[in-house]
């Protein structure tokens, strides 16, 4: 049986978790990835892979052949200077992707903007307020246009706020590197990186092109509620809250501009997927018991 051929543009925590899922499931695969540095070979969990140079103004020409061999292409590189450099690269270089069965672009739920704490689904109006949301929506539209023009097998995953065993509010609470903002009716959705990896894995054999899915858990919640649960696990004293106008970080201020509850029914129904961590409570409890 031939090996599953995968190409990852970017290799951050989502791509790494996806590949770890393939390893765990004993999937036989070939993997090539990109980074901004010079092309080099590496060993990832006893799997030998090549990382090809790819950035906004320079790339290793070997990428073209590897892409033409690829069956599954994952794009996790965010927009750079407002543009999606992967879509631009594919468009300019006229790469033949006839072997490709699946292109997944990782977007973000920031494309929805502010919905005053109400529920949003994949059919809701996208009205981003943040620079990140605006860039993500523009990238989505670029990918949809390119897919229509070249008949690419595209799906878009809109990811909620990602947390993991390595990056989570428990670690920030322990180091004191977290501001708890007191703002009423501010809802935000999350997803553990393991659940993203599991859905990506499931979609290898359950795919429908030109679809968008929200990838999030079942319980949107205010940051203060999540922090309080984390503090309870860690047995910390009462957390001090600050007012939004007291926050100095522009990124954090932008985060609090948007309030919405992201619906995940389409994801769960289409992929027939039961979340490993249905809410932040299961996710943080698992992290507390296994990583902190």
C-alpha positions as CSV (number, residue, x, y, z in Angstrom):
1,X,0.0,0.0,0.0
2,X,1.4,3.4,-0.9
3,X,2.1,6.0,1.7
4,X,-0.2,8.9,2.3
5,X,1.6,12.0,0.9
6,X,1.2,15.2,3.0
7,X,2.6,18.7,2.6
8,X,2.3,21.3,5.4
9,X,2.8,25.0,4.7
10,X,4.1,25.9,8.2
11,X,4.6,23.6,11.0
12,X,3.2,25.1,14.2
13,X,1.3,23.5,17.0
14,X,-1.7,22.5,14.9
15,X,0.3,20.8,12.2
16,X,2.5,19.1,14.7
17,X,-0.5,17.7,16.6
18,X,-2.0,16.5,13.3
19,X,1.2,14.6,12.4
20,X,1.4,13.2,15.9
21,X,-2.2,11.9,15.5
22,X,-1.1,10.2,12.2
23,X,1.8,8.6,14.1
24,X,-0.4,7.5,17.0
25,X,-2.8,5.9,14.5
26,X,0.1,4.2,12.8
27,X,-0.7,5.8,9.5
28,X,2.0,5.2,6.9
29,X,2.9,8.6,5.4
30,X,5.4,10.8,3.7
31,X,5.7,14.4,5.0
32,X,7.2,17.6,3.7
33,X,6.9,20.9,5.5
34,X,8.0,24.5,5.1
35,X,9.7,27.1,7.3
36,X,11.3,30.5,6.7
37,X,14.8,29.2,7.2
38,X,17.1,27.4,4.7
39,X,16.0,23.9,3.6
40,X,17.1,21.2,6.1
41,X,16.2,17.7,7.2
42,X,14.9,16.9,10.7
43,X,13.6,14.0,12.8
44,X,10.1,14.5,14.2
45,X,9.1,11.8,16.6
46,X,11.3,9.3,14.8
47,X,9.9,10.4,11.4
48,X,12.4,11.8,9.0
49,X,11.1,14.9,7.1
50,X,12.4,17.7,5.0
51,X,11.6,21.3,5.8
52,X,11.8,23.5,2.7
53,X,12.5,27.2,2.7
54,X,9.4,29.2,2.0
55,X,8.7,32.8,2.8
56,X,7.4,35.9,1.2
57,X,10.3,36.6,-1.1
58,X,12.2,33.3,-1.3
59,X,11.4,29.6,-1.7
60,X,13.2,26.3,-2.5
61,X,12.2,25.3,-6.1
62,X,12.0,21.6,-4.9
63,X,8.7,22.6,-3.3
64,X,7.0,22.5,-6.7
65,X,7.7,18.8,-7.3
66,X,6.7,17.9,-3.7
67,X,3.4,19.7,-4.1
68,X,2.6,18.0,-7.3
69,X,3.1,14.7,-5.5
70,X,1.1,15.7,-2.5
71,X,-2.3,14.2,-1.7
72,X,-3.1,16.4,1.3
73,X,-2.0,20.0,1.7
74,X,-2.4,21.8,5.1
75,X,-2.0,25.6,5.2
76,X,-1.4,27.1,8.6
77,X,0.7,30.1,7.6
78,X,-1.2,33.3,8.6
79,X,-1.6,36.2,6.2
80,X,1.6,38.2,5.8
81,X,1.3,42.0,5.2
82,X,-2.4,41.4,4.6
83,X,-1.8,38.7,1.8
84,X,-1.9,35.0,1.8
85,X,1.5,34.0,0.5
86,X,0.6,30.4,-0.2
87,X,-2.4,31.2,-2.4
88,X,-0.3,33.7,-4.2
89,X,2.5,31.2,-4.7
90,X,0.2,28.5,-6.1
91,X,-1.4,31.0,-8.5
92,X,1.9,32.5,-9.8
93,X,3.7,29.2,-10.3
94,X,0.9,27.3,-12.1
95,X,1.5,24.2,-10.0
96,X,-0.3,21.0,-11.1
97,X,-2.2,19.6,-8.2
98,X,-4.0,16.7,-9.9
99,X,-2.8,14.3,-7.2
100,X,-4.3,16.5,-4.4
101,X,-7.4,15.2,-2.7
102,X,-7.7,17.7,0.1
103,X,-6.5,21.3,0.8
104,X,-7.3,22.6,4.2
105,X,-6.9,26.3,5.0
106,X,-6.7,27.1,8.7
107,X,-8.6,30.4,9.3
108,X,-10.0,31.8,12.5
109,X,-13.4,32.6,14.1
110,X,-12.2,36.3,14.3
111,X,-13.7,36.6,10.8
112,X,-17.2,36.9,12.5
113,X,-16.4,40.0,14.4
114,X,-18.7,41.2,17.1
115,X,-22.1,39.7,17.5
116,X,-22.9,41.1,20.9
117,X,-22.6,37.7,22.6
118,X,-25.1,35.9,20.3
119,X,-24.5,32.6,18.5
120,X,-22.8,32.5,15.1
121,X,-22.6,29.6,12.6
122,X,-20.9,29.2,9.2
123,X,-23.8,31.1,7.6
124,X,-23.6,34.1,9.9
125,X,-22.5,37.5,8.6
126,X,-18.7,38.0,8.7
127,X,-18.0,41.5,9.9
128,X,-14.5,41.4,11.4
129,X,-13.3,44.4,13.6
130,X,-9.7,43.4,14.3
131,X,-6.8,43.5,11.9
132,X,-6.4,39.8,12.3
133,X,-10.0,39.1,11.5
134,X,-9.9,41.4,8.4
135,X,-6.8,39.7,7.1
136,X,-8.2,36.2,7.7
137,X,-11.4,37.0,5.9
138,X,-9.5,38.4,2.9
139,X,-7.4,35.2,2.9
140,X,-10.5,33.1,2.9
141,X,-11.9,34.9,0.0
142,X,-8.6,34.6,-1.9
143,X,-8.6,30.8,-1.3
144,X,-12.2,30.5,-2.4
145,X,-11.6,32.4,-5.6
146,X,-8.5,30.4,-6.4
147,X,-10.3,27.2,-5.6
148,X,-13.2,28.1,-8.0
149,X,-10.7,29.1,-10.7
150,X,-8.5,26.0,-10.5
151,X,-11.1,23.5,-9.1
152,X,-9.1,22.8,-5.9
153,X,-10.5,20.4,-3.3
154,X,-10.6,23.1,-0.6
155,X,-12.1,23.2,2.9
156,X,-11.7,26.0,5.4
157,X,-11.5,25.4,9.2
158,X,-12.3,28.5,11.3
159,X,-10.4,27.8,14.5
160,X,-11.5,29.2,17.8
161,X,-8.9,30.2,20.4
162,X,-6.4,27.3,20.7
163,X,-5.1,26.0,23.9
164,X,-2.9,22.9,24.5
165,X,-0.9,21.1,27.1
166,X,2.0,23.5,26.4
167,X,0.0,26.8,26.0
168,X,-2.9,27.3,28.4
169,X,-4.2,29.6,31.1
170,X,-3.0,27.4,33.9
171,X,0.6,28.1,33.0
172,X,-0.2,31.9,32.7
173,X,-1.9,31.8,36.1
174,X,1.1,30.2,37.7
175,X,3.5,32.8,36.4
176,X,1.1,35.7,37.0
177,X,1.2,36.4,33.2
178,X,-2.5,37.0,32.8
179,X,-4.9,39.9,33.1
180,X,-8.5,39.1,34.0
181,X,-10.7,41.7,32.4
182,X,-14.0,42.5,33.9
183,X,-16.4,42.9,31.0
184,X,-20.0,41.8,31.0
185,X,-21.4,39.6,28.2
186,X,-18.0,38.9,26.7
187,X,-18.1,35.3,25.2
188,X,-15.3,33.6,23.5
189,X,-14.9,30.1,22.1
190,X,-11.9,27.8,22.5
191,X,-10.6,24.5,21.2
192,X,-7.9,22.1,22.5
193,X,-5.3,21.4,19.8
194,X,-5.9,17.7,20.1
195,X,-9.5,18.1,18.9
196,X,-8.3,20.1,15.9
197,X,-5.8,17.3,15.1
198,X,-8.5,14.7,15.5
199,X,-10.9,16.5,13.1
200,X,-8.1,17.0,10.5
201,X,-7.4,13.2,10.8
202,X,-11.1,12.4,10.4
203,X,-11.4,14.6,7.4
204,X,-8.8,12.7,5.4
205,X,-11.5,10.1,4.6
206,X,-14.5,12.3,5.1
207,X,-14.3,15.3,2.9
208,X,-16.5,17.7,0.9
209,X,-14.9,20.4,-1.1
210,X,-15.8,24.1,-0.8
211,X,-17.1,23.8,2.8
212,X,-16.4,25.9,5.9
213,X,-16.4,24.5,9.4
214,X,-16.2,26.1,12.8
215,X,-13.7,24.2,15.0
216,X,-14.5,24.9,18.6
217,X,-15.8,23.3,21.7
218,X,-19.3,23.2,23.2
219,X,-19.0,25.9,25.8
220,X,-18.2,29.5,24.8
221,X,-17.4,31.4,28.0
222,X,-16.0,34.6,29.4
223,X,-12.3,34.6,30.0
224,X,-12.9,35.5,33.7
225,X,-15.0,32.2,34.1
226,X,-12.2,30.1,32.5
227,X,-9.6,31.8,34.7
228,X,-11.6,31.2,37.8
229,X,-11.9,27.5,37.0
230,X,-8.1,27.4,36.4
231,X,-7.5,29.2,39.7
232,X,-9.7,26.7,41.5
233,X,-7.7,23.8,40.1
234,X,-4.4,25.5,41.1
235,X,-5.9,26.5,44.5
236,X,-5.0,30.1,43.9
237,X,-6.4,32.9,45.9
238,X,-9.0,35.2,44.5
239,X,-8.0,36.7,41.2
240,X,-7.8,40.5,40.7
241,X,-9.8,41.8,37.8
242,X,-9.0,45.0,35.8
243,X,-11.3,47.2,33.7
244,X,-10.9,47.1,30.0
245,X,-9.7,50.7,29.9
246,X,-6.9,49.8,32.2
247,X,-5.5,47.2,29.7
248,X,-2.3,48.5,28.0
249,X,-2.0,45.6,25.4
250,X,-3.6,46.6,22.1
251,X,-3.9,42.9,21.2
252,X,-5.8,42.2,24.4
253,X,-8.0,45.3,23.9
254,X,-8.9,44.1,20.3
255,X,-9.7,40.6,21.8
256,X,-12.4,42.2,24.0
257,X,-14.0,44.1,21.1
258,X,-15.7,40.9,19.9
259,X,-18.2,38.9,21.8
260,X,-19.8,35.8,20.2
261,X,-20.7,32.2,20.8
262,X,-19.5,30.0,18.0
263,X,-21.6,27.1,17.0
264,X,-19.9,23.7,16.2
265,X,-22.9,21.6,15.1
266,X,-21.8,21.4,11.4
267,X,-18.4,20.1,12.4
268,X,-19.8,17.4,14.8
269,X,-22.5,16.2,12.4
270,X,-20.5,16.1,9.2
271,X,-17.3,14.5,10.7
272,X,-19.4,12.4,13.1
273,X,-17.0,13.6,15.8
274,X,-17.3,13.6,19.6
275,X,-15.0,16.1,21.2
276,X,-12.2,14.8,23.3
277,X,-12.6,18.0,25.4
278,X,-16.2,19.2,25.1
279,X,-15.5,22.2,27.3
280,X,-12.6,24.1,28.9
281,X,-13.4,22.2,32.2
282,X,-12.4,18.8,30.7
283,X,-9.5,20.4,28.9
284,X,-8.0,22.2,31.8
285,X,-8.6,19.3,34.2
286,X,-6.7,17.0,31.8
287,X,-3.9,19.5,31.5
288,X,-3.8,20.0,35.3
289,X,-3.6,16.2,35.9
290,X,-1.0,15.5,33.2
291,X,1.1,18.5,32.4
292,X,1.1,21.2,35.1
